[in-house]
């Protein structure tokens, strides 16, 4: 195959970003503030610091600083697995017979198998710098919990993980990686917290959700001296740390003289999507360039495409602040789909505002079609993708096939956020023909949305 552009493009170590980019600084309409659930007034730094690390709270609330310096210790850690490659999907293009040019940013080259380590190491660093004993968190498919256990091990912090029960049972090996790095892993909802017992009473036999696990992790943090809660997605601070993905991707594209037409990312809470698209959205916001940006979510948990833009609790137990976001309601219990990292009832406030203002679009896809795309990608590109990432692959293939029909030579960039080697039970289900598509009814979503908090 004659290649004018290399199969993989790497930056040098010296070209790894030294700053995170805060897209809020360029947003005319800022994301709505977090609200205190008791007073319904914007959360202050003083109200957030009992739950989150102090420096992370400052990052969370800062809508105006465009760039944050990445501390040297974090930069040094990044060099263990960064820069991550930008890959030209020549073999996928050939298999599809498309004139489109397809690129993907691969974030799976670390033990956690995903992009989550980019924020985990930052949050662990700030916890250690504050002198904390440990942190608590939730995890869906397990990528975030694995990444955080690695980061906490590096800094000598205790790590307590509440893992969504269906993923705890579906992905035992991911759980064991966390334990290998020293984390304590509890299936959620559990009987170890008051909110967990309440959820089990209301939803007996539930397989859990990220909203449930968040509630338990927050309770565990605030009831143990020397602990804080950390989150792997949704929050402004997490999207900030993940911009290393998009900054690297843009720098690599600039290096080979390529500009994308379409940028695609999977969407659950928003960390991968926000991290990938932020520098490109920044250009759109400043009027410097234009891109078609597509968020791809599971049809089983369609917060963008079927949710409501409203203030809602970030957790099922209704103990966290209220965030204005596209939401299915904090009482929504998604089906036990195999893309555990996308089973969250809401979406990042930043991404919700951008979607509301028309800077990005969204589509929902069914998991059987997602796994069909995943298997095609694995067979031709040689990497087994995570179920979450495969949502982006599905949309990238669909866009490339549109180009085949029209003859347009568009350039497509998508985020391959992680590998699927801990997700083989899901692939087994697909290969055996037992995988199904469970789509929530309008009545189920309406029932959950009817219980949204009343905010003027």
C-alpha positions in Angstrom: 0.0 0.0 0.0 1.4 3.3 -1.0 1.2 5.7 1.9 1.7 9.4 1.5 0.7 9.9 5.1 2.1 7.5 7.7 0.0 4.8 9.3 0.8 6.2 12.7 1.8 9.8 13.6 3.5 10.4 17.0 4.5 13.6 18.6 7.8 13.7 20.4 7.9 13.7 24.2 8.7 17.4 24.1 5.5 18.0 22.1 3.2 16.5 24.7 0.9 19.4 25.9 2.2 21.4 28.8 -1.2 23.0 29.5 -4.8 21.9 29.6 -7.3 23.9 27.5 -10.4 25.3 29.2 -13.1 25.5 26.5 -15.4 27.4 28.8 -13.2 30.5 28.4 -14.3 30.7 24.7 -17.9 29.9 25.3 -20.2 32.9 25.0 -22.9 31.0 26.9 -21.2 29.5 29.9 -22.4 26.1 31.3 -24.9 26.7 34.1 -23.4 26.5 37.6 -23.8 23.6 40.0 -26.6 24.3 42.5 -26.7 23.5 46.2 -29.6 21.0 46.4 -30.7 22.6 49.7 -30.6 26.3 48.8 -30.8 26.0 45.0 -28.0 28.7 44.8 -24.7 28.2 42.9 -22.2 26.1 44.8 -19.3 28.0 46.3 -15.7 26.9 46.7 -16.3 26.5 50.4 -19.3 24.2 49.8 -17.4 22.0 47.3 -14.2 21.5 49.2 -15.6 19.0 51.8 -16.3 16.7 48.9 -13.6 17.4 46.3 -9.9 18.4 46.5 -9.4 22.1 46.8 -7.4 22.7 43.6 -9.9 20.6 41.6 -12.7 22.8 43.0 -11.0 25.9 41.6 -10.7 24.2 38.2 -14.3 23.2 38.4 -15.6 26.7 39.0 -13.2 28.6 36.7 -15.0 29.6 33.5 -12.5 32.3 32.4 -8.9 31.0 32.5 -8.2 29.6 29.0 -5.2 27.5 29.9 -4.0 25.7 33.1 -0.4 24.6 33.5 0.1 20.9 33.9 2.2 20.2 37.0 5.6 18.7 36.2 4.9 15.5 38.2 1.9 14.9 36.0 3.9 15.7 32.8 6.5 13.1 33.9 3.8 10.5 34.5 2.3 11.2 31.1 5.6 10.2 29.5 5.0 6.6 30.6 2.3 6.2 28.0 2.1 9.4 26.0 2.2 10.7 23.4 -0.7 8.6 22.1 -0.7 7.8 18.4 -2.9 9.3 15.7 -3.6 6.4 13.4 -4.7 6.5 9.7 -7.3 3.7 9.3 -6.1 2.6 5.8 -7.3 -0.9 6.2 -10.8 0.1 7.3 -11.0 2.6 4.4 -10.1 -0.2 2.0 -12.6 -2.6 3.5 -15.4 0.0 3.2 -14.4 1.0 -0.3 -14.8 4.6 0.7 -13.1 7.7 -0.6 -13.2 9.1 3.0 -10.0 9.4 5.0 -10.4 8.0 8.5 -8.1 8.8 11.5 -8.4 7.7 15.1 -6.7 8.9 18.3 -5.8 5.8 20.2 -5.9 6.1 24.0 -5.6 2.5 25.1 -1.8 2.1 25.4 -1.7 1.8 29.2 -2.7 -0.9 31.7 -6.1 0.7 32.4 -6.8 0.3 28.7 -8.4 3.7 28.3 -8.1 7.5 28.3 -9.2 7.7 31.9 -5.7 7.7 33.2 -5.2 11.3 31.9 -7.5 12.6 34.6 -6.9 9.9 37.3 -3.3 10.9 37.6 -4.2 14.6 37.9 -6.8 14.0 40.5 -4.6 11.7 42.5 -1.8 14.3 42.3 -3.9 17.1 43.8 -5.2 14.7 46.5 -1.6 13.8 47.5 -0.6 17.5 47.4 -3.4 18.3 49.8 -2.1 15.7 52.2 -5.2 13.4 52.0 -5.2 9.8 53.1 -7.2 8.5 50.2 -10.1 8.9 47.7 -13.4 7.3 46.8 -15.0 6.9 43.4 -17.4 5.0 41.3 -16.7 3.1 38.1 -19.0 1.7 35.3 -17.2 -0.7 33.0 -14.1 -0.4 35.2 -11.7 1.7 33.1 -11.9 4.7 35.5 -11.6 2.5 38.6 -8.6 0.8 37.1 -7.0 4.1 36.1 -7.6 5.6 39.5 -6.2 2.6 41.3 -3.0 2.9 39.2 -2.7 6.6 40.0 -3.3 6.1 43.7 -0.8 3.4 43.8 1.8 5.7 42.2 1.2 8.4 44.9 0.6 6.0 47.8 -3.1 6.9 48.3 -5.9 4.6 49.5 -8.4 4.0 46.8 -12.0 2.8 47.4 -14.1 2.0 44.3 -17.8 1.4 44.0 -18.3 -0.6 40.8 -21.7 -0.8 39.1 -23.0 -4.2 40.0 -23.7 -5.5 36.4 -20.1 -4.5 35.4 -18.7 -6.0 38.6 -20.3 -9.3 37.6 -19.6 -9.0 33.8 -16.0 -7.9 34.1 -14.3 -9.7 37.0 -10.8 -9.3 35.5 -11.1 -5.6 35.4 -12.0 -5.8 39.1 -8.9 -7.9 39.7 -6.6 -5.3 38.0 -8.0 -2.7 40.5 -7.3 -5.0 43.4 -3.8 -5.7 42.1 -3.1 -2.0 42.3 -4.4 -2.0 45.9 -7.9 -0.7 45.5 -10.9 -1.9 47.5 -13.7 -2.7 45.1 -17.4 -2.9 46.2 -20.3 -3.8 43.9 -22.9 -1.0 43.9 -25.5 -0.6 45.1 -24.3 -2.2 48.3 -25.3 -2.6 52.0 -22.1 -0.7 53.1 -23.7 2.8 52.8 -27.0 4.3 53.9 -27.8 5.5 50.4 -26.9 2.0 49.0 -29.4 0.4 51.4 -32.0 2.9 50.4 -31.5 2.3 46.7 -31.7 -1.5 47.2 -35.0 -1.0 49.1 -36.5 1.1 46.3 -35.1 -1.0 43.5 -34.7 -4.6 44.8 -32.6 -6.7 42.5 -31.2 -3.8 40.5 -27.9 -4.2 38.6 -27.0 -0.6 39.5 -26.0 2.4 37.6 -23.3 5.1 37.6 -25.8 7.3 39.5 -26.1 4.7 42.3 -22.3 4.2 42.5 -21.7 8.0 42.7 -24.1 8.3 45.6 -22.3 5.6 47.5 -18.8 6.9 46.8 -19.7 10.5 47.9 -21.2 9.2 51.1 -18.0 7.1 51.7 -15.9 10.2 51.1 -17.7 12.6 53.4 -18.0 10.1 56.3 -14.2 9.3 56.4 -11.7 11.9 57.6 -8.9 12.5 55.2 -10.8 11.3 52.1 -12.3 13.1 49.1 -14.4 12.0 46.2 -13.1 12.0 42.7 -15.1 11.5 39.5 -14.0 10.1 36.1 -16.4 12.0 33.8 -19.1 14.7 33.6 -17.4 17.4 35.7 -15.7 20.4 34.2 -12.4 19.5 35.8 -12.4 16.1 34.2 -13.0 17.5 30.7 -10.2 20.0 31.3 -7.7 17.2 32.1 -8.8 15.1 29.1 -8.1 18.0 26.6 -4.6 16.4 26.4 -6.3 14.0 23.9 -7.6 16.7 21.6 -4.6 18.9 21.9 -2.3 16.0 20.9 -4.7 15.0 18.1 -4.8 18.5 16.6 -1.0 18.8 16.9 -0.5 15.5 15.1 -3.0 16.4 12.4 -1.2 19.8 11.9 2.1 17.9 11.7 0.9 16.0 8.6 -1.1 18.9 7.2 -4.6 17.3 7.6 -7.8 19.1 8.8 -10.8 16.9 9.7 -14.3 17.6 8.4 -16.0 15.3 10.9 -15.0 14.6 14.5 -16.7 11.7 16.4 -16.7 10.6 20.0 -18.7 8.2 22.2 -20.8 10.0 24.8 -21.7 8.7 28.3 -20.8 11.4 30.8 -18.6 13.3 28.4 -14.9 12.9 29.4 -13.7 11.3 26.2 -15.9 13.4 23.9 -15.1 16.6 25.6 -11.4 15.9 25.7 -11.2 15.1 22.0 -13.3 17.9 20.7 -12.4 20.8 23.0 -9.6 22.4 20.8 -11.7 22.0 17.7 -14.8 23.4 19.4 -12.6 26.3 20.6 -11.9 27.1 16.9 -15.6 27.0 16.1 -16.4 29.3 19.0 -13.7 31.8 17.9 -14.8 31.6 14.3 -11.5 30.2 13.1 -12.8 26.9 11.6 -15.9 24.8 11.3 -16.3 21.1 11.9 -19.2 18.6 12.1 -19.0 17.2 15.6 -21.0 14.1 16.4 -21.7 12.7 19.9 -22.6 9.0 19.8 -24.6 7.5 22.7 -26.2 4.1 23.4 -29.9 3.8 22.4 -30.4 2.1 25.8 -29.3 5.3 27.7 -30.0 8.2 25.3 -29.6 11.3 27.4 -28.8 13.7 24.5 -31.3 12.4 22.0 -34.2 11.7 24.3 -33.4 13.5 27.5 -34.4 16.9 28.8 -32.2 19.9 29.3 -32.8 20.7 32.9 -31.3 20.8 36.4 -31.0 17.3 37.8 -29.2 15.4 40.5 -25.9 14.0 39.4 -26.6 10.8 41.4 -29.5 8.4 42.1 -29.3 9.0 45.8 -29.9 12.7 45.3 -27.1 13.8 47.6 -24.9 15.5 45.0 -25.2 19.1 43.7 -27.7 19.8 40.9 -26.3 20.2 37.4 -28.0 21.6 34.3 -27.6 19.0 31.7 -29.3 16.8 29.2 -30.7 14.1 31.4 -33.0 11.1 31.5 -33.7 11.8 35.2 -31.6 10.6 38.1 -34.1 7.8 38.8 -33.6 6.3 35.3 -32.2 2.8 35.5 -30.5 1.9 32.2 -30.6 -1.7 31.0 -27.5 -3.8 31.8 -25.9 -3.1 28.4 -22.3 -4.0 27.8 -21.0 -0.4 27.3 -20.9 0.1 31.1 -19.0 3.4 30.8 -21.9 5.0 28.9 -24.7 4.0 31.4 -25.1 7.4 33.0 -28.4 9.3 33.1 -26.9 12.7 32.3 -24.3 14.5 30.3 -21.5 17.0 31.1 -22.8 20.6 31.6 -20.2 21.8 29.1 -21.3 19.4 26.4 -24.9 20.0 27.2 -24.6 23.7 26.7 -22.6 23.2 23.4 -25.3 20.8 22.2 -28.1 23.2 23.2 -26.3 26.0 21.3 -25.9 23.8 18.1 -22.1 23.4 18.1 -22.4 19.6 18.3 -24.9 17.0 17.2 -25.9 13.7 18.6 -27.2 10.3 17.6 -28.1 7.1 19.5 -27.1 3.7 18.2 -28.1 0.1 19.2 -25.6 -2.2 20.8 -25.9 -5.0 18.2 -24.9 -2.6 15.4 -22.1 -1.2 17.6 -20.6 -4.7 18.1 -20.9 -5.4 14.4 -18.8 -2.3 13.8 -16.4 -3.3 16.6 -15.8 -6.7 15.0 -15.3 -5.3 11.6 -12.8 -2.8 13.0 -10.9 -5.5 15.0 -10.6 -7.8 11.9 -9.2 -5.1 9.6 -7.3 -2.7 12.0 -6.0 -5.3 14.4 -7.1 -3.7 17.7 -10.0 -5.0 19.8 -12.0 -1.9 20.7 -13.8 -1.2 23.9 -17.7 -1.3 23.6 -17.8 2.4 24.5 -15.3 3.4 21.8 -17.2 1.2 19.3 -20.1 3.6 19.4 -17.7 6.1 17.7 -16.5 3.5 15.3 -20.1 2.7 14.3 -20.8 6.4 13.4 -17.4 6.7 11.7 -18.3 3.7 9.5 -21.7 5.2 8.7 -20.2 8.5 7.7 -17.6 6.8 5.6 -20.3 4.8 3.8 -22.2 8.1 3.1 -19.0 9.3 1.4 -19.0 6.2 -0.6 -22.5 6.9 -1.9 -21.8 10.6 -2.6 -18.2 10.3 -3.7 -17.1 13.0 -1.2 -13.6 12.7 0.1 -14.3 13.8 3.7 -11.7 13.4 6.5 -13.1 11.7 9.6 -11.5 11.7 13.1 -12.8 9.6 15.9 -11.6 8.7 19.4 -10.6 5.1 20.1 -10.8 5.6 23.8 -9.8 2.1 24.9 -9.3 -1.6 24.3 -11.9 -4.3 24.7 -9.8 -7.2 26.1 -11.7 -7.1 29.4 -15.0 -7.1 27.5 -14.9 -10.5 26.0 -18.1 -11.6 27.7 -19.8 -8.9 25.6 -18.1 -10.2 22.4 -19.1 -13.7 23.4 -22.8 -12.6 23.7 -22.6 -10.9 20.3 -20.9 -13.9 18.6 -23.4 -16.4 20.2 -26.3 -14.3 18.9 -27.7 -13.8 22.4 -27.1 -10.0 22.5 -30.3 -7.9 22.3 -31.2 -4.3 22.0 -33.1 -2.9 25.0 -34.5 0.5 24.2 -36.3 2.4 27.0 -39.9 3.3 26.3 -41.2 6.9 26.2 -43.2 6.0 29.3 -40.1 4.9 31.2 -38.3 8.1 30.4 -41.3 10.2 31.1 -41.7 8.6 34.5 -38.1 9.3 35.4 -38.2 12.9 34.1 -41.4 13.6 36.1 -39.3 13.4 39.2 -36.8 16.1 38.2 -36.2 18.6 41.0 -38.2 21.8 40.8 -35.8 24.6 39.9 -37.0 28.0 38.7 
